[in-house]
Amino acid sequence: MDEATIIDFTGRDAVTDPLTDLLRQGARELLQAAVEAERDTFLAEFSERRTPDGRAAVVGSGYHPERAVQTGIGPVTVKVPKVRAKDGKPVTFRSALVPPYVRKAKSIEAALPWLYLKGISTGEMGAALKMLLGPEATGFSAKTVSRLKGDWAAEYDTWRKVDLSRDEWVYIWADGIYSGLRGTGDKLCVLVIIGVNARGEKHFLAIEDGVRESTQSWREVLLGLKRRGLNVPRLATGDGAMGFWAALEEVFPATDQQRCWVHKTANVLNYLPKRTQPKAKKMLHDIWQAETRDDAHHAFDLFLETFKAKYPKSTECLIKDRDELLTFYDFPAQHWQSIRTSNPIESAFATIRHRTKRTKGCLSRDGMLHMMFKLGQCAEESWRKLRGFAHLADVIQGVDFVNGIKPSTTEQAAA
């Protein structure tokens, strides 16, 4: 009897997964059928071309060598058909599904900026993708990522020239995002503006390199948007950075202003001792959660009376933006959750904040700007429409909301 206790692990890296194999086989058959359907459609366009003896002039002519396209379930092989002309007038068939030289699906290329943002350097990209896609994942060298970064730069330049006049922009959010840069102690300040159009769709309008959050930098951003066709927004939401508001009053003086309650709360609490902060935070929440503007003013006054004597700096920080903190009461209540803060920007860039803190300056200035642009594109795909977007039409028409409620026809007539 063989009493050997040594177990042969030959081929241990070749993990078999019947389900993945089945999916890959089905994907191969579907892809092959699709490219052949493309070829048949292409041939149909030349059905009237005939040779002197009456036969079809453009016909199928076999296949190109089989090649693998990298997908999320591993490599899928395909043979792209060829065509040829018999009448001496050359034609070329190009598959839209599998263009020449394509070796990876678009979804895989879309994953690269996310992997890069998560902290995987260009040199480690191939190994990371092999862990995700299997040992057969190839073609993801550092040069591949560098080429894609060049493509992102070109996409960014094109995006910055998009015409904005095709939409009516109702609300905008503005904020400055700071990130460390490679080889320098300085930080990149990216000036970001998100807008919501009349259909309730949120889009990035500007992602620009700025000098801190100066008035001049914001002025250049807003003037650039105006040149691209941005109409006068009804409301702008942002933190207390004076540069943006000064520039907004120059470029779009008719736009109402809403200070971000998240930023304001943090700034006010910074002037209070930790033991007092929970109570103060609850009282600040009572202000912006009040049902009416009058109730908010009462809660506002109570906060001032409670903390003014001992902590005057905290009350000064709050009171200087009193009117701008309560602007949201003039807009539909369904929109309050969105327009009271600049959270749309903060949440979109949470990932890149985390990455740059970990790596302590991982990219050049242009590289960081382009990565933020790609992150913004990815974030947009998952954004939902603004809650209560049906009320945007009323905002555009200039309806005066009272404590978030649209006045009835009778009330408007009486007024």
C-alpha positions in Angstrom: 0.0 0.0 0.0 1.3 3.4 -0.9 1.7 5.3 2.4 3.1 8.5 0.8 1.6 11.6 2.4 2.8 14.1 -0.3 0.1 15.7 -2.2 0.7 16.8 -5.8 -0.3 20.4 -6.3 0.6 20.5 -10.0 -1.6 23.0 -11.8 -2.8 24.6 -8.6 -2.7 28.0 -10.3 -5.2 26.8 -13.0 -8.3 27.1 -10.9 -11.3 25.9 -12.9 -14.7 27.5 -12.7 -17.4 25.7 -14.8 -19.8 28.7 -14.5 -17.2 31.2 -15.8 -16.2 28.8 -18.6 -19.9 28.5 -19.6 -20.4 32.3 -19.5 -17.2 32.8 -21.6 -18.3 30.2 -24.2 -21.7 31.9 -24.5 -20.1 35.3 -24.8 -17.8 34.0 -27.5 -20.7 32.6 -29.5 -22.7 35.8 -29.1 -19.8 38.0 -30.1 -19.0 35.9 -33.1 -22.6 36.0 -34.2 -22.7 39.8 -33.7 -19.6 40.5 -35.9 -20.9 38.2 -38.6 -24.2 40.1 -38.5 -22.2 43.3 -38.9 -20.6 41.7 -42.0 -23.9 40.7 -43.5 -25.3 44.2 -43.0 -22.1 45.6 -44.6 -22.5 43.3 -47.6 -26.2 44.2 -48.0 -25.1 47.8 -48.7 -23.3 46.6 -51.8 -26.0 44.2 -53.0 -26.5 46.2 -56.2 -22.8 46.1 -57.2 -22.4 43.3 -59.7 -19.7 41.9 -61.8 -20.1 41.8 -65.6 -21.4 38.2 -65.4 -24.1 39.3 -62.9 -22.6 37.9 -59.7 -22.2 39.8 -56.4 -19.2 42.2 -56.6 -18.6 42.4 -52.8 -18.5 39.0 -50.9 -17.2 37.5 -47.7 -13.6 36.3 -47.8 -12.9 34.2 -44.7 -11.7 35.6 -41.4 -8.8 37.4 -39.8 -6.7 35.4 -37.4 -8.5 34.6 -34.2 -7.7 37.0 -31.3 -8.8 37.4 -27.7 -10.6 40.4 -26.3 -10.1 40.9 -22.6 -13.4 41.2 -20.7 -14.7 41.1 -17.2 -15.1 37.3 -17.4 -11.7 36.8 -18.9 -10.5 36.6 -22.5 -13.2 35.9 -25.2 -11.9 34.8 -28.6 -13.3 36.1 -31.8 -12.6 35.9 -35.6 -13.4 39.1 -37.4 -14.8 38.4 -40.9 -13.1 39.8 -44.1 -14.7 40.9 -47.3 -13.3 41.4 -50.8 -14.4 43.1 -54.0 -14.4 41.2 -57.4 -14.9 44.3 -59.6 -11.6 46.0 -58.9 -13.0 48.6 -56.5 -11.5 47.8 -53.1 -13.7 47.9 -50.0 -12.8 47.4 -46.3 -15.0 46.0 -43.6 -14.4 47.4 -40.0 -16.3 45.9 -37.1 -17.7 48.4 -34.7 -17.8 45.8 -32.0 -14.2 44.7 -32.4 -12.2 47.5 -34.2 -8.7 46.8 -35.3 -6.1 46.5 -32.6 -8.7 46.4 -29.8 -7.6 43.9 -27.2 -9.8 44.8 -24.2 -13.4 45.7 -23.5 -14.3 49.4 -22.8 -15.5 48.3 -19.3 -12.0 47.1 -18.5 -10.4 50.4 -19.6 -13.0 52.2 -17.5 -11.8 50.3 -14.4 -8.2 51.6 -14.8 -8.8 55.1 -13.5 -10.6 53.6 -10.5 -7.8 51.2 -9.7 -5.4 54.1 -10.1 -7.4 56.2 -7.7 -7.5 53.4 -5.2 -3.8 53.6 -4.9 -2.5 51.1 -7.5 0.5 52.5 -9.4 1.0 52.1 -13.1 3.7 49.5 -12.5 1.4 47.3 -10.4 -1.7 47.6 -12.7 -1.0 44.4 -14.6 -0.7 42.4 -11.4 -3.8 43.9 -9.9 -5.9 43.1 -13.0 -4.6 39.5 -13.1 -6.0 39.1 -9.5 -9.3 40.5 -10.7 -9.6 38.9 -14.1 -7.4 35.8 -13.9 -3.9 34.9 -15.0 -4.7 35.3 -18.7 -5.2 39.1 -18.3 -2.6 40.7 -20.5 -1.9 44.0 -22.2 -2.1 46.2 -19.1 1.4 47.5 -18.8 2.5 50.8 -17.4 2.7 52.1 -21.0 -1.0 51.2 -21.4 -2.0 53.3 -18.4 0.2 56.1 -19.6 -1.5 56.0 -23.0 -4.9 56.1 -21.4 -3.8 59.1 -19.3 -3.0 60.9 -22.5 -6.5 60.0 -23.8 -8.0 61.4 -20.6 -6.2 64.7 -21.1 -7.6 64.9 -24.7 -11.1 64.1 -23.4 -10.8 66.8 -20.7 -9.8 69.4 -23.2 -12.8 68.6 -25.4 -15.2 68.5 -22.4 -14.1 72.0 -21.3 -15.5 73.4 -24.6 -18.9 71.8 -24.5 -21.8 74.2 -25.2 -23.9 74.8 -22.1 -26.6 76.9 -23.7 -28.5 73.7 -24.8 -29.8 73.4 -21.2 -31.5 75.7 -18.7 -29.3 75.5 -15.5 -31.3 76.0 -12.3 -29.0 75.3 -9.4 -25.2 75.2 -9.1 -22.9 73.9 -6.3 -19.3 75.2 -5.9 -16.3 74.1 -3.9 -12.6 73.9 -3.9 -10.9 70.5 -3.7 -7.3 70.3 -2.4 -4.9 67.5 -3.2 -1.2 66.9 -2.6 1.2 66.8 -5.6 4.2 64.7 -6.4 7.6 66.3 -5.7 6.3 69.5 -4.2 5.0 70.7 -0.8 2.3 72.7 -2.6 -1.3 71.5 -3.0 -3.4 71.6 -6.1 -6.7 73.5 -5.7 -9.3 72.3 -8.1 -12.3 74.6 -8.5 -15.4 72.5 -9.0 -18.9 73.4 -10.1 -21.8 71.0 -10.5 -25.1 72.2 -12.1 -28.6 70.7 -12.3 -30.6 71.4 -15.4 -34.4 71.8 -15.9 -34.8 68.0 -16.2 -33.2 67.5 -12.8 -30.0 66.0 -14.2 -26.8 66.8 -12.4 -23.6 67.4 -14.4 -20.1 68.7 -13.7 -19.8 72.1 -15.4 -16.2 73.0 -14.3 -13.2 71.2 -12.9 -10.4 73.8 -13.1 -7.0 74.4 -11.7 -7.1 77.5 -9.5 -4.8 79.6 -7.2 -6.3 78.7 -3.9 -9.9 79.9 -3.9 -9.1 83.5 -4.9 -11.7 85.8 -6.4 -9.7 86.0 -9.6 -9.6 82.2 -10.0 -13.3 81.9 -9.5 -14.0 84.8 -11.7 -12.1 83.1 -14.6 -14.1 79.9 -14.0 -17.4 81.6 -14.0 -16.6 83.8 -17.0 -15.5 80.6 -18.9 -18.9 79.0 -18.1 -20.7 82.2 -19.2 -18.8 82.2 -22.5 -19.8 78.6 -23.0 -23.5 79.6 -22.7 -24.3 79.1 -19.0 -27.5 81.0 -18.2 -28.0 82.9 -14.9 -28.5 80.1 -12.2 -31.4 80.7 -9.8 -29.3 79.6 -6.8 -25.7 78.8 -5.9 -24.6 76.8 -2.9 -21.1 76.8 -1.5 -19.1 77.2 1.7 -18.0 80.6 3.1 -15.0 81.1 0.8 -15.2 84.8 0.0 -13.5 84.3 -3.4 -16.4 82.5 -5.0 -19.1 84.8 -3.7 -17.3 87.9 -4.8 -16.8 86.5 -8.3 -20.4 85.3 -8.4 -21.7 88.8 -7.6 -19.7 90.2 -10.5 -20.6 87.6 -13.1 -24.1 86.5 -12.1 -25.3 89.2 -9.7 -29.0 88.0 -9.9 -28.2 84.5 -8.6 -29.4 83.8 -5.0 -26.8 82.6 -2.5 -27.0 79.6 -0.1 -24.2 78.9 2.4 -23.4 75.2 3.0 -24.7 74.1 6.4 -22.1 71.3 6.7 -19.2 73.7 6.3 -20.8 76.3 8.5 -21.5 73.8 11.3 -17.9 72.6 11.3 -16.6 76.1 11.3 -18.8 77.2 14.2 -18.0 74.1 16.3 -14.2 74.7 15.8 -14.6 77.8 18.1 -16.2 75.7 20.9 -14.7 73.2 23.4 -15.3 69.6 22.8 -17.6 69.1 25.8 -19.9 71.8 24.4 -19.9 70.7 20.8 -22.6 68.0 21.0 -25.1 70.5 22.5 -24.2 73.2 20.0 -24.4 70.8 17.1 -28.0 69.8 18.1 -29.0 73.5 18.3 -27.5 74.2 14.9 -29.5 71.3 13.5 -32.6 72.8 15.0 -32.1 75.9 12.9 -31.9 74.3 9.4 -34.4 71.6 10.3 -37.0 74.1 11.3 -40.3 73.9 9.3 -40.5 77.7 8.6 -38.2 80.6 8.3 -39.6 82.2 11.5 -39.0 79.0 13.4 -35.4 79.0 12.1 -34.9 82.6 13.2 -36.1 81.7 16.7 -33.7 78.8 16.9 -31.0 81.1 15.5 -31.5 83.6 18.2 -31.5 81.0 20.9 -28.1 79.7 19.8 -26.8 83.3 19.9 -28.1 83.9 23.4 -26.7 80.6 24.6 -23.1 81.0 23.4 -22.5 84.7 22.8 -21.2 85.5 26.2 -18.7 82.7 26.6 -17.9 82.0 22.9 -18.3 85.1 20.9 -16.2 83.9 17.9 -18.5 81.0 17.3 -21.6 83.2 17.2 -19.8 85.8 15.0 -19.0 83.0 12.6 -22.6 82.0 12.5 -24.3 85.4 12.3 -22.2 86.8 9.5 -24.0 84.6 7.0 -27.4 84.6 8.7 -29.5 85.5 5.6 -27.6 83.4 3.2 -27.9 80.3 5.5 -31.7 80.5 5.2 -32.1 81.2 1.5 -33.4 77.7 0.9 -36.8 78.6 2.4 -37.5 80.5 -0.8 -37.3 77.3 -2.8 -39.4 74.1 -3.0 -39.2 72.0 0.1 -38.5 68.9 -2.0 -35.2 70.5 -3.0 -34.0 71.5 0.5 -32.1 68.4 1.2 -30.0 69.0 -1.9 -29.5 72.8 -1.9 -28.7 73.3 1.8 -25.2 71.8 1.4 -22.4 71.3 -1.1 -22.5 67.5 -0.5 -22.9 66.6 -4.2 -19.3 67.7 -4.7 -17.9 66.4 -1.4 -19.3 62.9 -1.9 -18.1 62.7 -5.5 -14.5 63.5 -4.5 -14.4 61.4 -1.2 -12.4 58.7 -3.0 -9.7 61.0 -4.4 -9.3 62.7 -1.0 -8.7 59.3 0.6 -6.1 58.3 -2.1 -4.0 61.5 -1.9 -3.9 61.4 1.9 -2.6 57.9 1.7 0.0 58.4 -1.0 1.1 61.9 0.1 1.3 63.4 -3.4 0.9 60.7 -6.0 0.4 62.7 -9.2 1.6 65.7 -11.1 -0.6 68.8 -11.4 -2.0 67.9 -14.8 -2.3 64.3 -13.9 -4.3 65.0 -10.8 -6.6 67.4 -12.7 -7.3 64.7 -15.4 -7.9 62.0 -12.7 -10.4 64.3 -11.0 -12.1 64.7 -14.4 -12.3 60.9 -14.9 -13.6 60.4 -11.4 -16.3 63.0 -12.1 -17.3 61.2 -15.3 -17.6 57.9 -13.4 -19.6 59.6 -10.6 -22.1 61.2 -13.0 -23.2 57.8 -14.3 -24.6 56.8 -10.9 -26.2 60.1 -10.0 -30.0 60.2 -9.7 -32.2 63.1 -10.8 -32.8 65.8 -8.3 -35.6 64.9 -5.8 -38.7 66.8 -6.7 -37.4 67.8 -10.2 -40.9 68.5 -11.4 -40.8 71.7 -9.3 -37.8 73.0 -11.3 -40.2 74.5 -13.8 -41.8 76.7 -11.1 -38.3 77.8 -10.0 -37.4 78.7 -13.6 -40.7 80.7 -13.9 -39.8 82.7 -10.8 -42.6 81.4 -8.5 -42.1 82.8 -5.0 -42.2 79.8 -2.6 -43.1 80.5 1.0 -41.3 78.2 3.5 -40.9 75.7 0.6 -44.6 75.7 -0.4 -45.9 77.0 -3.6 -48.6 79.6 -3.0 -52.1 78.7 -4.3 -53.6 80.7 -7.2 -55.9 82.5 -4.7 -53.0 83.6 -2.6 -51.1 84.8 -5.6 -54.1 86.8 -6.8 -54.6 88.4 -3.4 -50.9 89.4 -3.3 
